[in-house]
Amino acid sequence: MPVIQSFEDWKEELQTEGKIFDEYGEEISLDDFIRLVESKQAVSSNQNHYDYCIAENRGWDMSNDWKDVEGYSFSSSDFS
């Protein structure tokens, strides 16, 4: 699997491999997934994880976090 660095990378990867499941274990289509992600990105009141962490300035290690050229927030860290 190639390294995912952007939402465009995700779209390309998901067109050729794998299935997408929601948090309830239900499979969703790639088109529905893309619509969902884009709809969330388009709402200005939705908080961007990367922007939030930078603004809070709590000394979090942000070396594994970034925003792609379209402003989508990414993290290669595990969540706990």
N, C-alpha and C positions, 0 to 999 in steps of 0.2 A: 504494500500500500504506500503510495507516495505521501510525502509530508504535506499536511493540510495547513496552508497559511492564510487562506481567505475564503469567503463565502463562494466565490467563483470556483475555487478548488473543490469545495464540498459538492457543488452542483455537478461538476465534471465527474468526480469520483462516483457519485450516487447514480449517475446515468449508466454507468458500466458495471457496477458491482453492488451487491448487498440489497438488503431490504431495510425499510425504515419502520420503526415501531414507536408509538406514543407511550406516555407514562403508564398507560393501562394495558400495555401489551398488544394493542390493536395495530395491525399493519396499516400504514397510510401511503398514499401514492407520492411519488416525487413531486408532481405538480401541486398537490395539497400541502406538502412540506414547504416548498418554495413560497407558496402564497402565504402560509402562516408566518414564516420568518420575515418575509418582506413586509407583511402587515404590521408586525411588532416593531420593526425598524422604522416604519413610517410615522409612528405615533410619538410626537415630540415629548410627551410626558413620561414615556417609558425610560427607565434609567439604564444607561449603558454601564455595564459592570466595570470596564476599564476606567471610564470617566469618574465613576463613583469612588473607586479605590484611590485614584490620584487625588481627588478633591478631599477625601477624608484624611489623607496624609497621616496614617496611623503607623507608619514604619513597615507596612506590608512589603514583602519581597515581590516586586512587579517584574522581575527579570524574565518570567515565564508568561507574561501577558502582553497583548498588543491589540491594535486596531488595524484592520485592513484598509485599503484605499477607499472603500465605500463606507467606512466607519463602523463596521461590524466588530464586536469585541470578541477576543479569543483568549483562551488560557490553556497552557499545556500542563498545568498543575492538577493534581488530584484534589477533589473536594472531600472534606470530612465532616 
